[in-house]
Amino acid sequence: MAADEVASGISKESPNASEIRGIPAAYFVDDVDTFMKQSENDSAETVLRKLDEQHQKYKFLEMNLLQKKRRLRQQVPDMKQTLDILRHLKKKEANVMLEYSTEEAEALLCKNLDSATQSSIQVEEDLDFLRDQYTTIEVNMARVYNWDVKRRQAVAAST
């Protein structure tokens, strides 16, 4: 595992971690003592700062995905309505001047509708994965913070 991945709480090599469409999986810090003894983790503040930075990246990605989800939610009904209108025109054998033949237009609309529907499904999957990742980062932050509080209490008690 690369040092910067461990220090930031991110691991692409963790056996239960993966990457979904460019979203890196968060590494769960199971043993905080061992994690904090690694050379790149010189202080709890540094680790917490790196974890917070990763958390902000996840939140930014979530914001972008939510915007995409809203856009797709608006596009899908519009495409369905346009497809319905086109099919109605075909049934009535309306003599309307179109940029495409009705068959070409219907095929294109169906293809675009399928693509938008698949994108909506992917966005939902990405959002679910992303929520899991920033929850893992939040848990890691709490664990490192609590570790640091205990360490400081132990130092204060020993003096």
Backbone as CSV, one residue per row, in Angstrom:
resi,resn,N_x,N_y,N_z,CA_x,CA_y,CA_z,C_x,C_y,C_z
1,MET,0.850,-1.176,0.000,0.000,0.000,0.000,0.890,1.232,0.000
2,ALA,0.590,2.192,-0.828,1.400,3.392,-0.936,1.259,4.251,0.312
3,ALA,2.321,4.954,0.643,2.348,5.761,1.869,1.289,6.851,1.858
4,ASP,1.109,7.504,0.712,0.117,8.583,0.676,-1.298,8.054,0.790
5,GLU,-1.518,6.809,0.339,-2.838,6.213,0.486,-3.140,5.932,1.949
6,VAL,-2.154,5.389,2.671,-2.353,5.087,4.082,-2.520,6.370,4.882
7,ALA,-1.684,7.347,4.609,-1.733,8.593,5.364,-3.064,9.302,5.168
8,SER,-3.627,9.194,3.988,-4.891,9.876,3.741,-6.085,9.016,4.105
9,GLY,-5.826,7.768,4.506,-6.932,6.890,4.841,-7.525,6.228,3.614
10,ILE,-6.845,6.314,2.488,-7.359,5.751,1.248,-6.444,4.623,0.804
11,SER,-7.054,3.536,0.405,-6.279,2.417,-0.084,-6.974,1.796,-1.272
12,LYS,-6.263,1.692,-2.369,-6.806,1.011,-3.533,-6.439,-0.470,-3.492
13,GLU,-5.536,-0.837,-2.602,-5.057,-2.209,-2.548,-5.695,-3.006,-1.419
14,SER,-6.489,-2.390,-0.597,-7.143,-3.092,0.489,-8.008,-4.197,-0.092
15,PRO,-8.010,-5.387,0.505,-8.740,-6.497,-0.085,-10.242,-6.241,-0.215
16,ASN,-10.831,-5.454,0.683,-12.260,-5.207,0.600,-12.555,-3.827,0.020
17,ALA,-11.547,-3.172,-0.508,-11.736,-1.848,-1.092,-11.698,-1.967,-2.608
18,SER,-12.388,-1.059,-3.244,-12.365,-1.030,-4.693,-12.566,0.405,-5.140
19,GLU,-12.562,0.564,-6.421,-12.794,1.886,-6.985,-13.953,1.757,-7.950
20,ILE,-14.912,2.635,-7.811,-16.062,2.618,-8.695,-16.050,3.898,-9.512
21,ARG,-15.918,3.740,-10.817,-15.941,4.868,-11.757,-15.117,6.058,-11.275
22,GLY,-13.908,5.772,-10.824,-12.989,6.835,-10.439,-13.105,7.309,-9.006
23,ILE,-14.042,6.752,-8.235,-14.182,7.136,-6.829,-13.353,6.156,-6.004
24,PRO,-12.284,6.635,-5.367,-11.442,5.722,-4.598,-12.143,5.258,-3.328
25,ALA,-11.888,4.017,-2.955,-12.476,3.464,-1.737,-11.689,3.943,-0.523
26,ALA,-12.398,4.211,0.541,-11.768,4.626,1.791,-11.265,3.395,2.529
27,TYR,-10.113,3.522,3.111,-9.504,2.453,3.888,-9.956,2.601,5.327
28,PHE,-10.517,1.543,5.902,-10.935,1.597,7.298,-9.722,1.371,8.191
29,VAL,-9.489,2.282,9.124,-8.375,2.171,10.065,-8.847,1.273,11.207
30,ASP,-8.407,0.021,11.150,-8.845,-0.967,12.134,-8.049,-0.834,13.429
31,ASP,-6.736,-0.708,13.295,-5.859,-0.599,14.462,-5.216,0.786,14.448
32,VAL,-5.769,1.679,15.241,-5.301,3.074,15.227,-3.869,3.178,15.741
33,ASP,-3.508,2.394,16.747,-2.132,2.446,17.273,-1.117,2.129,16.181
34,THR,-1.345,1.058,15.462,-0.431,0.663,14.385,-0.443,1.713,13.277
35,PHE,-1.621,2.191,12.943,-1.758,3.204,11.899,-0.976,4.468,12.254
36,MET,-1.082,4.905,13.498,-0.420,6.152,13.913,1.088,5.991,14.075
37,LYS,1.574,4.768,14.193,3.016,4.534,14.319,3.724,4.582,12.971
38,GLN,2.982,4.578,11.887,3.607,4.626,10.571,4.304,5.977,10.386
39,SER,5.427,5.956,9.707,6.291,7.137,9.614,5.596,8.355,9.002
40,GLU,4.697,8.139,8.046,4.035,9.287,7.406,2.958,9.921,8.287
41,ASN,2.597,9.262,9.375,1.581,9.783,10.290,2.272,10.376,11.511
42,ASP,2.871,11.558,11.330,3.679,12.147,12.389,2.864,12.714,13.541
43,SER,1.615,13.118,13.295,0.779,13.617,14.391,-0.686,13.378,14.066
44,ALA,-1.491,13.367,15.116,-2.932,13.178,14.919,-3.513,14.335,14.105
45,GLU,-3.002,15.537,14.338,-3.504,16.702,13.615,-3.267,16.564,12.110
46,THR,-2.086,16.076,11.750,-1.768,15.883,10.333,-2.694,14.844,9.719
47,VAL,-2.882,13.738,10.406,-3.754,12.678,9.901,-5.188,13.183,9.792
48,LEU,-5.653,13.888,10.819,-7.015,14.416,10.793,-7.198,15.419,9.646
49,ARG,-6.186,16.207,9.381,-6.240,17.169,8.279,-6.343,16.426,6.943
50,LYS,-5.550,15.364,6.780,-5.597,14.581,5.539,-6.949,13.880,5.392
51,LEU,-7.459,13.341,6.495,-8.766,12.691,6.442,-9.867,13.699,6.126
52,ASP,-9.765,14.875,6.701,-10.757,15.916,6.430,-10.701,16.345,4.967
53,GLU,-9.512,16.437,4.432,-9.352,16.788,3.020,-10.026,15.746,2.131
54,GLN,-9.814,14.469,2.456,-10.444,13.403,1.683,-11.963,13.450,1.848
55,HIS,-12.412,13.748,3.055,-13.848,13.870,3.322,-14.453,14.979,2.466
56,GLN,-13.760,16.104,2.358,-14.242,17.215,1.533,-14.293,16.829,0.052
57,LYS,-13.327,16.033,-0.390,-13.341,15.564,-1.785,-14.564,14.689,-2.034
58,TYR,-14.863,13.812,-1.088,-16.042,12.965,-1.226,-17.319,13.804,-1.249
59,LYS,-17.391,14.807,-0.404,-18.569,15.673,-0.368,-18.717,16.442,-1.689
60,PHE,-17.607,16.878,-2.253,-17.631,17.571,-3.546,-18.147,16.634,-4.640
61,LEU,-17.637,15.395,-4.639,-18.110,14.413,-5.612,-19.603,14.152,-5.436
62,GLU,-20.039,14.089,-4.184,-21.457,13.866,-3.922,-22.295,15.013,-4.479
63,MET,-21.846,16.235,-4.269,-22.569,17.392,-4.782,-22.701,17.317,-6.308
64,ASN,-21.623,16.954,-6.994,-21.661,16.832,-8.451,-22.612,15.724,-8.901
65,LEU,-22.587,14.607,-8.191,-23.482,13.505,-8.549,-24.945,13.866,-8.299
66,LEU,-25.205,14.606,-7.236,-26.581,15.027,-6.967,-27.086,15.987,-8.047
67,GLN,-26.203,16.846,-8.546,-26.587,17.734,-9.651,-26.906,16.918,-10.903
68,LYS,-26.079,15.927,-11.173,-26.304,15.063,-12.334,-27.621,14.299,-12.177
69,LYS,-27.893,13.843,-10.967,-29.136,13.114,-10.695,-30.350,14.004,-10.961
70,ARG,-30.295,15.257,-10.488,-31.399,16.202,-10.722,-31.594,16.455,-12.217
71,ARG,-30.498,16.616,-12.919,-30.572,16.875,-14.360,-31.195,15.686,-15.087
72,LEU,-30.776,14.482,-14.718,-31.327,13.281,-15.349,-32.807,13.100,-15.006
73,ARG,-33.180,13.440,-13.787,-34.593,13.340,-13.396,-35.466,14.274,-14.232
74,GLN,-34.904,15.366,-14.675,-35.657,16.281,-15.532,-35.663,15.798,-16.980
75,GLN,-34.559,15.221,-17.426,-34.438,14.809,-18.819,-35.303,13.595,-19.147
76,VAL,-35.356,12.627,-18.258,-36.065,11.379,-18.556,-37.545,11.625,-18.850
77,PRO,-38.277,12.368,-18.025,-39.685,12.619,-18.369,-39.850,13.388,-19.683
78,ASP,-38.951,14.329,-19.948,-39.015,15.069,-21.205,-38.826,14.136,-22.398
79,MET,-37.877,13.227,-22.277,-37.632,12.271,-23.363,-38.836,11.353,-23.554
80,LYS,-39.422,10.899,-22.456,-40.601,10.025,-22.547,-41.758,10.764,-23.228
81,GLN,-41.948,12.013,-22.859,-43.023,12.800,-23.444,-42.787,13.002,-24.940
82,THR,-41.570,13.312,-25.302,-41.241,13.503,-26.721,-41.449,12.207,-27.495
83,LEU,-41.060,11.106,-26.905,-41.247,9.801,-27.541,-42.732,9.490,-27.708
84,ASP,-43.529,9.803,-26.708,-44.978,9.592,-26.796,-45.586,10.436,-27.913
85,ILE,-45.158,11.681,-28.012,-45.655,12.571,-29.066,-45.282,12.020,-30.434
86,LEU,-44.066,11.576,-30.571,-43.614,11.019,-31.841,-44.425,9.780,-32.207
87,ARG,-44.663,8.922,-31.256,-45.447,7.707,-31.520,-46.891,8.072,-31.894
88,HIS,-47.417,9.100,-31.257,-48.756,9.569,-31.594,-48.797,10.072,-33.042
89,LEU,-47.773,10.823,-33.423,-47.693,11.315,-34.802,-47.616,10.159,-35.798
90,LYS,-46.874,9.117,-35.441,-46.753,7.952,-36.329,-48.103,7.255,-36.494
91,LYS,-48.846,7.125,-35.397,-50.152,6.463,-35.465,-51.130,7.238,-36.339
92,LYS,-51.072,8.535,-36.243,-51.992,9.396,-37.005,-51.511,9.616,-38.425
93,GLU,-50.333,9.063,-38.713,-49.698,9.268,-40.021,-49.670,10.742,-40.381
94,ALA,-49.299,11.515,-39.398,-49.251,12.964,-39.595,-48.180,13.316,-40.608
95,ASN,-48.495,14.241,-41.443,-47.552,14.695,-42.462,-46.843,15.923,-41.902
96,VAL,-45.839,15.662,-41.088,-45.116,16.734,-40.418,-43.687,16.707,-40.911
97,MET,-43.144,17.875,-41.129,-41.762,17.947,-41.574,-40.858,17.789,-40.353
98,LEU,-40.040,16.777,-40.367,-39.133,16.501,-39.259,-37.702,16.499,-39.775
99,GLU,-36.778,16.754,-38.867,-35.363,16.715,-39.233,-34.935,15.288,-39.533
100,TYR,-35.562,14.322,-38.828,-35.280,12.899,-39.015,-36.566,12.233,-39.480
101,SER,-36.417,11.074,-40.064,-37.629,10.285,-40.317,-38.165,9.859,-38.949
102,THR,-39.426,9.519,-38.895,-40.008,9.145,-37.595,-39.322,7.909,-37.016
103,GLU,-38.911,6.984,-37.854,-38.212,5.784,-37.375,-36.851,6.138,-36.784
104,GLU,-36.129,7.008,-37.484,-34.821,7.444,-36.979,-34.972,8.218,-35.678
105,ALA,-35.965,9.098,-35.641,-36.192,9.896,-34.441,-36.573,9.000,-33.269
106,GLU,-37.437,8.022,-33.521,-37.847,7.116,-32.455,-36.661,6.291,-31.949
107,ALA,-35.849,5.804,-32.870,-34.673,5.019,-32.479,-33.704,5.869,-31.653
108,LEU,-33.492,7.097,-32.077,-32.589,7.992,-31.351,-33.133,8.317,-29.963
109,LEU,-34.418,8.621,-29.886,-35.027,8.923,-28.591,-34.984,7.713,-27.649
110,CYS,-35.252,6.540,-28.190,-35.188,5.321,-27.364,-33.772,5.084,-26.849
111,LYS,-32.807,5.288,-27.742,-31.408,5.119,-27.341,-31.036,6.124,-26.246
112,ASN,-31.434,7.384,-26.421,-31.133,8.425,-25.429,-31.848,8.163,-24.111
113,LEU,-33.073,7.686,-24.182,-33.835,7.372,-22.974,-33.185,6.217,-22.218
114,ASP,-32.780,5.182,-22.941,-32.089,4.054,-22.299,-30.786,4.512,-21.652
115,SER,-30.056,5.365,-22.368,-28.790,5.878,-21.845,-29.012,6.703,-20.583
116,ALA,-30.021,7.564,-20.595,-30.320,8.394,-19.424,-30.767,7.529,-18.247
117,THR,-31.546,6.501,-18.529,-32.002,5.588,-17.469,-30.817,4.844,-16.856
118,GLN,-29.918,4.367,-17.703,-28.721,3.686,-17.199,-27.837,4.637,-16.396
119,SER,-27.717,5.860,-16.866,-26.930,6.853,-16.131,-27.544,7.127,-14.766
120,SER,-28.856,7.175,-14.701,-29.537,7.392,-13.419,-29.226,6.260,-12.447
121,ILE,-29.238,5.052,-12.954,-28.925,3.886,-12.110,-27.483,3.962,-11.626
122,GLN,-26.566,4.313,-12.529,-25.157,4.442,-12.154,-24.948,5.541,-11.126
123,VAL,-25.636,6.651,-11.283,-25.501,7.763,-10.334,-25.962,7.312,-8.954
124,GLU,-27.062,6.584,-8.887,-27.549,6.077,-7.600,-26.531,5.135,-6.964
125,GLU,-25.960,4.242,-7.777,-24.928,3.329,-7.268,-23.712,4.104,-6.781
126,ASP,-23.297,5.102,-7.552,-22.145,5.922,-7.170,-22.419,6.679,-5.871
127,LEU,-23.627,7.216,-5.735,-23.980,7.937,-4.510,-23.967,7.007,-3.299
128,ASP,-24.485,5.800,-3.462,-24.459,4.830,-2.360,-23.025,4.496,-1.961
129,PHE,-22.190,4.238,-2.975,-20.781,3.929,-2.715,-20.089,5.106,-2.042
130,LEU,-20.351,6.298,-2.536,-19.734,7.511,-2.006,-20.129,7.740,-0.548
131,ARG,-21.389,7.527,-0.231,-21.841,7.680,1.158,-21.109,6.710,2.078
132,ASP,-20.923,5.488,1.613,-20.161,4.520,2.406,-18.736,5.000,2.633
133,GLN,-18.143,5.607,1.612,-16.755,6.046,1.720,-16.611,7.209,2.689
134,TYR,-17.496,8.199,2.600,-17.306,9.309,3.528,-17.737,8.944,4.933
135,THR,-18.600,7.954,5.079,-18.914,7.460,6.427,-17.689,6.781,7.022
136,THR,-16.991,6.005,6.212,-15.762,5.349,6.665,-14.733,6.391,7.076
137,ILE,-14.589,7.448,6.290,-13.642,8.516,6.631,-14.052,9.182,7.935
138,GLU,-15.351,9.440,8.119,-15.828,10.062,9.360,-15.533,9.183,10.572
139,VAL,-15.715,7.877,10.414,-15.401,6.944,11.505,-13.904,6.964,11.786
140,ASN,-13.096,6.965,10.739,-11.645,7.037,10.911,-11.249,8.313,11.654
141,MET,-11.865,9.420,11.289,-11.555,10.693,11.949,-11.895,10.613,13.439
142,ALA,-13.029,10.042,13.752,-13.432,9.920,15.155,-12.476,9.001,15.910
143,ARG,-12.079,7.914,15.277,-11.163,6.969,15.929,-9.793,7.599,16.180
144,VAL,-9.276,8.341,15.203,-7.979,8.998,15.379,-8.088,10.088,16.441
145,TYR,-9.173,10.848,16.417,-9.364,11.906,17.418,-9.426,11.298,18.826
146,ASN,-10.214,10.241,18.990,-10.327,9.590,20.298,-8.981,8.999,20.738
147,TRP,-8.246,8.445,19.799,-6.917,7.917,20.096,-6.032,9.035,20.637
148,ASP,-6.086,10.201,19.994,-5.267,11.334,20.409,-5.683,11.845,21.789
149,VAL,-6.976,11.886,22.065,-7.451,12.318,23.386,-6.919,11.375,24.458
150,LYS,-7.013,10.079,24.218,-6.513,9.096,25.190,-5.006,9.231,25.383
151,ARG,-4.300,9.469,24.270,-2.842,9.625,24.359,-2.486,10.847,25.194
152,ARG,-3.177,11.941,24.961,-2.914,13.160,25.732,-3.260,12.973,27.201
153,GLN,-4.338,12.271,27.490,-4.701,12.006,28.869,-3.640,11.154,29.566
154,ALA,-3.112,10.174,28.829,-2.065,9.308,29.386,-0.795,10.122,29.661
155,VAL,-0.438,11.029,28.749,0.749,11.875,28.937,0.523,12.796,30.141
156,ALA,-0.653,13.368,30.252,-0.946,14.266,31.379,-0.940,13.507,32.717
157,ALA,-1.429,12.286,32.705,-1.467,11.477,33.926,-0.084,11.043,34.367
158,SER,0.826,10.859,33.405,2.161,10.378,33.732,3.089,11.503,34.203
159,THR,2.657,12.743,34.033,3.531,13.854,34.478,3.098,14.428,35.791
